[in-house]
Amino acid sequence: MDNPINETSCSEIYLAGGCFWGLQAYIDKLYGITYTTVGYANGNTANPTYEQVCSNTTGYAETVQVKYNPSLISLNNLLSHFFKVIDPTSFERQGNDSGNQYRSGIYYTVSIDRQIIDRQITIEQQKYQKPLVTEVLPLKCYYPAEKYHQKYLEKHPGGYCHIDLTILNQDPMTKQNHNEHAANLSLDSALTTEQYCVTRQCGTEPPFLNKYWNNHAKGIYVDIVTGEPLFSSNDKFDSGTGWPSFTKPISKAAVETRHDSSHSMERIEVHSRHSENHLGHVFPDGPRESGGLRYCINSAALRFIPLEKMTEEGYGALISAII
């Protein structure tokens, strides 16, 4: 098990998302996580055993205690990863496991975290038609599970896991990939002053005075740093705002959203998941027939690949989504 952490430099959250074996294995791989245990949270008996929790009479949820360095991974980012591997609309069930102990939940120990959690819930709800049932409560109690449960998949790599851990293979927020991700950021030196201001300092370029706001050509828009495909011309529309506007990204996994309260405004910021570049903001005033969202994106964060050059530049597999 990991070494105990310095309480003064780390924060704590408790996450329930089905069988705790897989969730712990997933969270342990994230950069900025310093310590985890698995156990039972928010039940109504003292010192429960696994067998008692499985009886569905104790009210406990299988939970992962997470201690993390907030200067390396924010609570927003951590929760965003959590929601990637659970079904927050599933009541008392995750994967093949069903019962009260397998409900999803977020249990906090610091009251200010509730605001951050609620904002992330609002963001996640936009991705689903059904209401989210992940419970959000103060941590009432937590008891570590039996020793054989701790780091179970680390000791038994072939053991049962309801989470597809391979989704982390290309994620720059894993401990394994973080050094490679950091190396990618050396590409910052190739950015123009405006590109750097937008992507790294959360700046905003002028409306109507940017490269792609009025671009009507067929093709895809990729991350200016990594080249990851982000948006398609098929989803681009004229919003009248003077910035490139899209109804959706090519893949939801390609972008992350975060709460932004800068400039005395409450907005939802959009970042590229792999490079963490600031892209722009998403608003709920897009075309209703296309989902109602408007991804308002800075041209300076993008590079456009015309349809006729997609194969040449290695994006041939996406042509069918354009034509």
Secondary structure, DSSP 4 states (H G I P E B T S, - for coil): -PPPP-TTT-EEEEEEESSHHHHHHHHHTBTTEEEEEEEEES-SSSS--HHHHHTT-S--EEEEEEEE-TTTS-HHHHHHHHHHSS-TT-TTEETTEESGGG-EEEEESSTTHHHHHHHHHHHHHTT-SSPP--EEEE---EEEPPGGGTTHHHH-TTS--SS-GGGGTT-TTBHHHHHHHHHHGGGGGGS-HHHHHHHHH---PPTTSSSSTT---SEEEEETTT--EEEEGGGEE--SSSS-EESS-S-GGGEEEEEE-GGG--EEEEEETTT--EEEEEES-S-GGGTS-EEEE-GGGEEEEEGGGTTTTT-GGGGGGT-
